[in-house]
Amino acid sequence: MLILFFTLKLIFTTIFKLLKQLTLLLLVLHTCITYSQDINEQIEFKIDNDKFLFIDRYYTSGLFITYKKQLENDFIFDNIEGNKLQLNLTLGNETYTPTDLSSFDSSRFDRPFAGWLYGSIEIVKIKSRSALFLALEGGVTGDASLSGSLQQGFHDLFDLGNRPTWAEQIGFKVLFNFKLKYIYNWQLNKNNTFQIITKPSLGTKDIFVNNEVRYVFGKFNTFNETSGIGVVNSSLNNEFFGFIGLGHKYVIHNTLLQGGITRNETTFTASPTRNVYKLDVGSTLKIKRNTYKLVYSFNTKETKLSSSHGYGSFTYARSF
């Protein structure tokens, strides 16, 4: 009888301890889940590459990582109820090459080799039907951009042939640009919307004005919650939509083609085509916290010596 008593006591004590641990575990999980519902941050990775289309010239590669955070307090703009403020921090690298990658003779080039390594800080004000993006971008060209080393290393690693020479690349410069983007959303119904997008840029890197009309179709959230404009979506609503954009870019200056604004260059440069026409076709899939985006981009020639060009983009973003 005494043995039975101690056996039952041991069993109930063990069960009580297990229940206590399970209760603590459930409380921790509940706290984590409750906290995780407050989604206001995002990390985004983006790859641009014309090798997706079996091409290797002009704007040939782009690598970007962006951290985004919704702001609760005023920052440059007033954080008015019903609107959203968002901060975006980006680190990026862009690579540009002529068609003849393996030549040392610049007379054969249709544009110069150029690299751009930069960081940017961007503040976004999002309303129910419009969004305003203000960005300050600063970076370096030349060997310091690492574009030449990365591309040559990539070609060597995968034995791609036609090793890029990076002869007479745009030299070292420290450049800054102020960029603005304004989006106006004209929604036809819950599955169709038009967007008018204006993107001027002013600085020592480039000066241009880009205008675009975009048609978006499919299942998407409200304008101030949609991943289509890069908003950190605080909801877990899924999205699946496509878009087609037609644009025109008027170029006044492009340092990655022409060299510095003073035009005091000793290496090969090219004059830009003033009017560049663009086409973007893509699709976005958002599942809970994860966003996937595929885009095909096409533009008419950017220099008098070059031809039209296309490349693909893949973006993955995770909200938390």
Secondary structure, 3 states (H helix, E strand, C coil): CHHHHHHHHHHHHHHHHHHHHHHHHHHHHHHHHHHHCCCCEEEEEEEEEHHHHCCCCEEEEEEEEEEEEEECCCCCCCCCCCCEEEEEEEEEEEEEECCCCCCCCHHHCCCCCEEEEEEEEEEEEECCCEEEEEEEEEEECHHHHCHHHHHHHHHHHCCCCCCCCCCCCCCCCEEEEEEEEEEEEEEEECCEEEEEEEEEEEECCEEEEEEEEEEEEEECCCHHHCHHHCCCCCCCCCEEEEEEEEEEEEEEEEHHHHCCCCCCCCCCCCCECCEEEEEEEEEEEEECCEEEEEEEEEECCCECCCCCEEEEEEEEEEEC
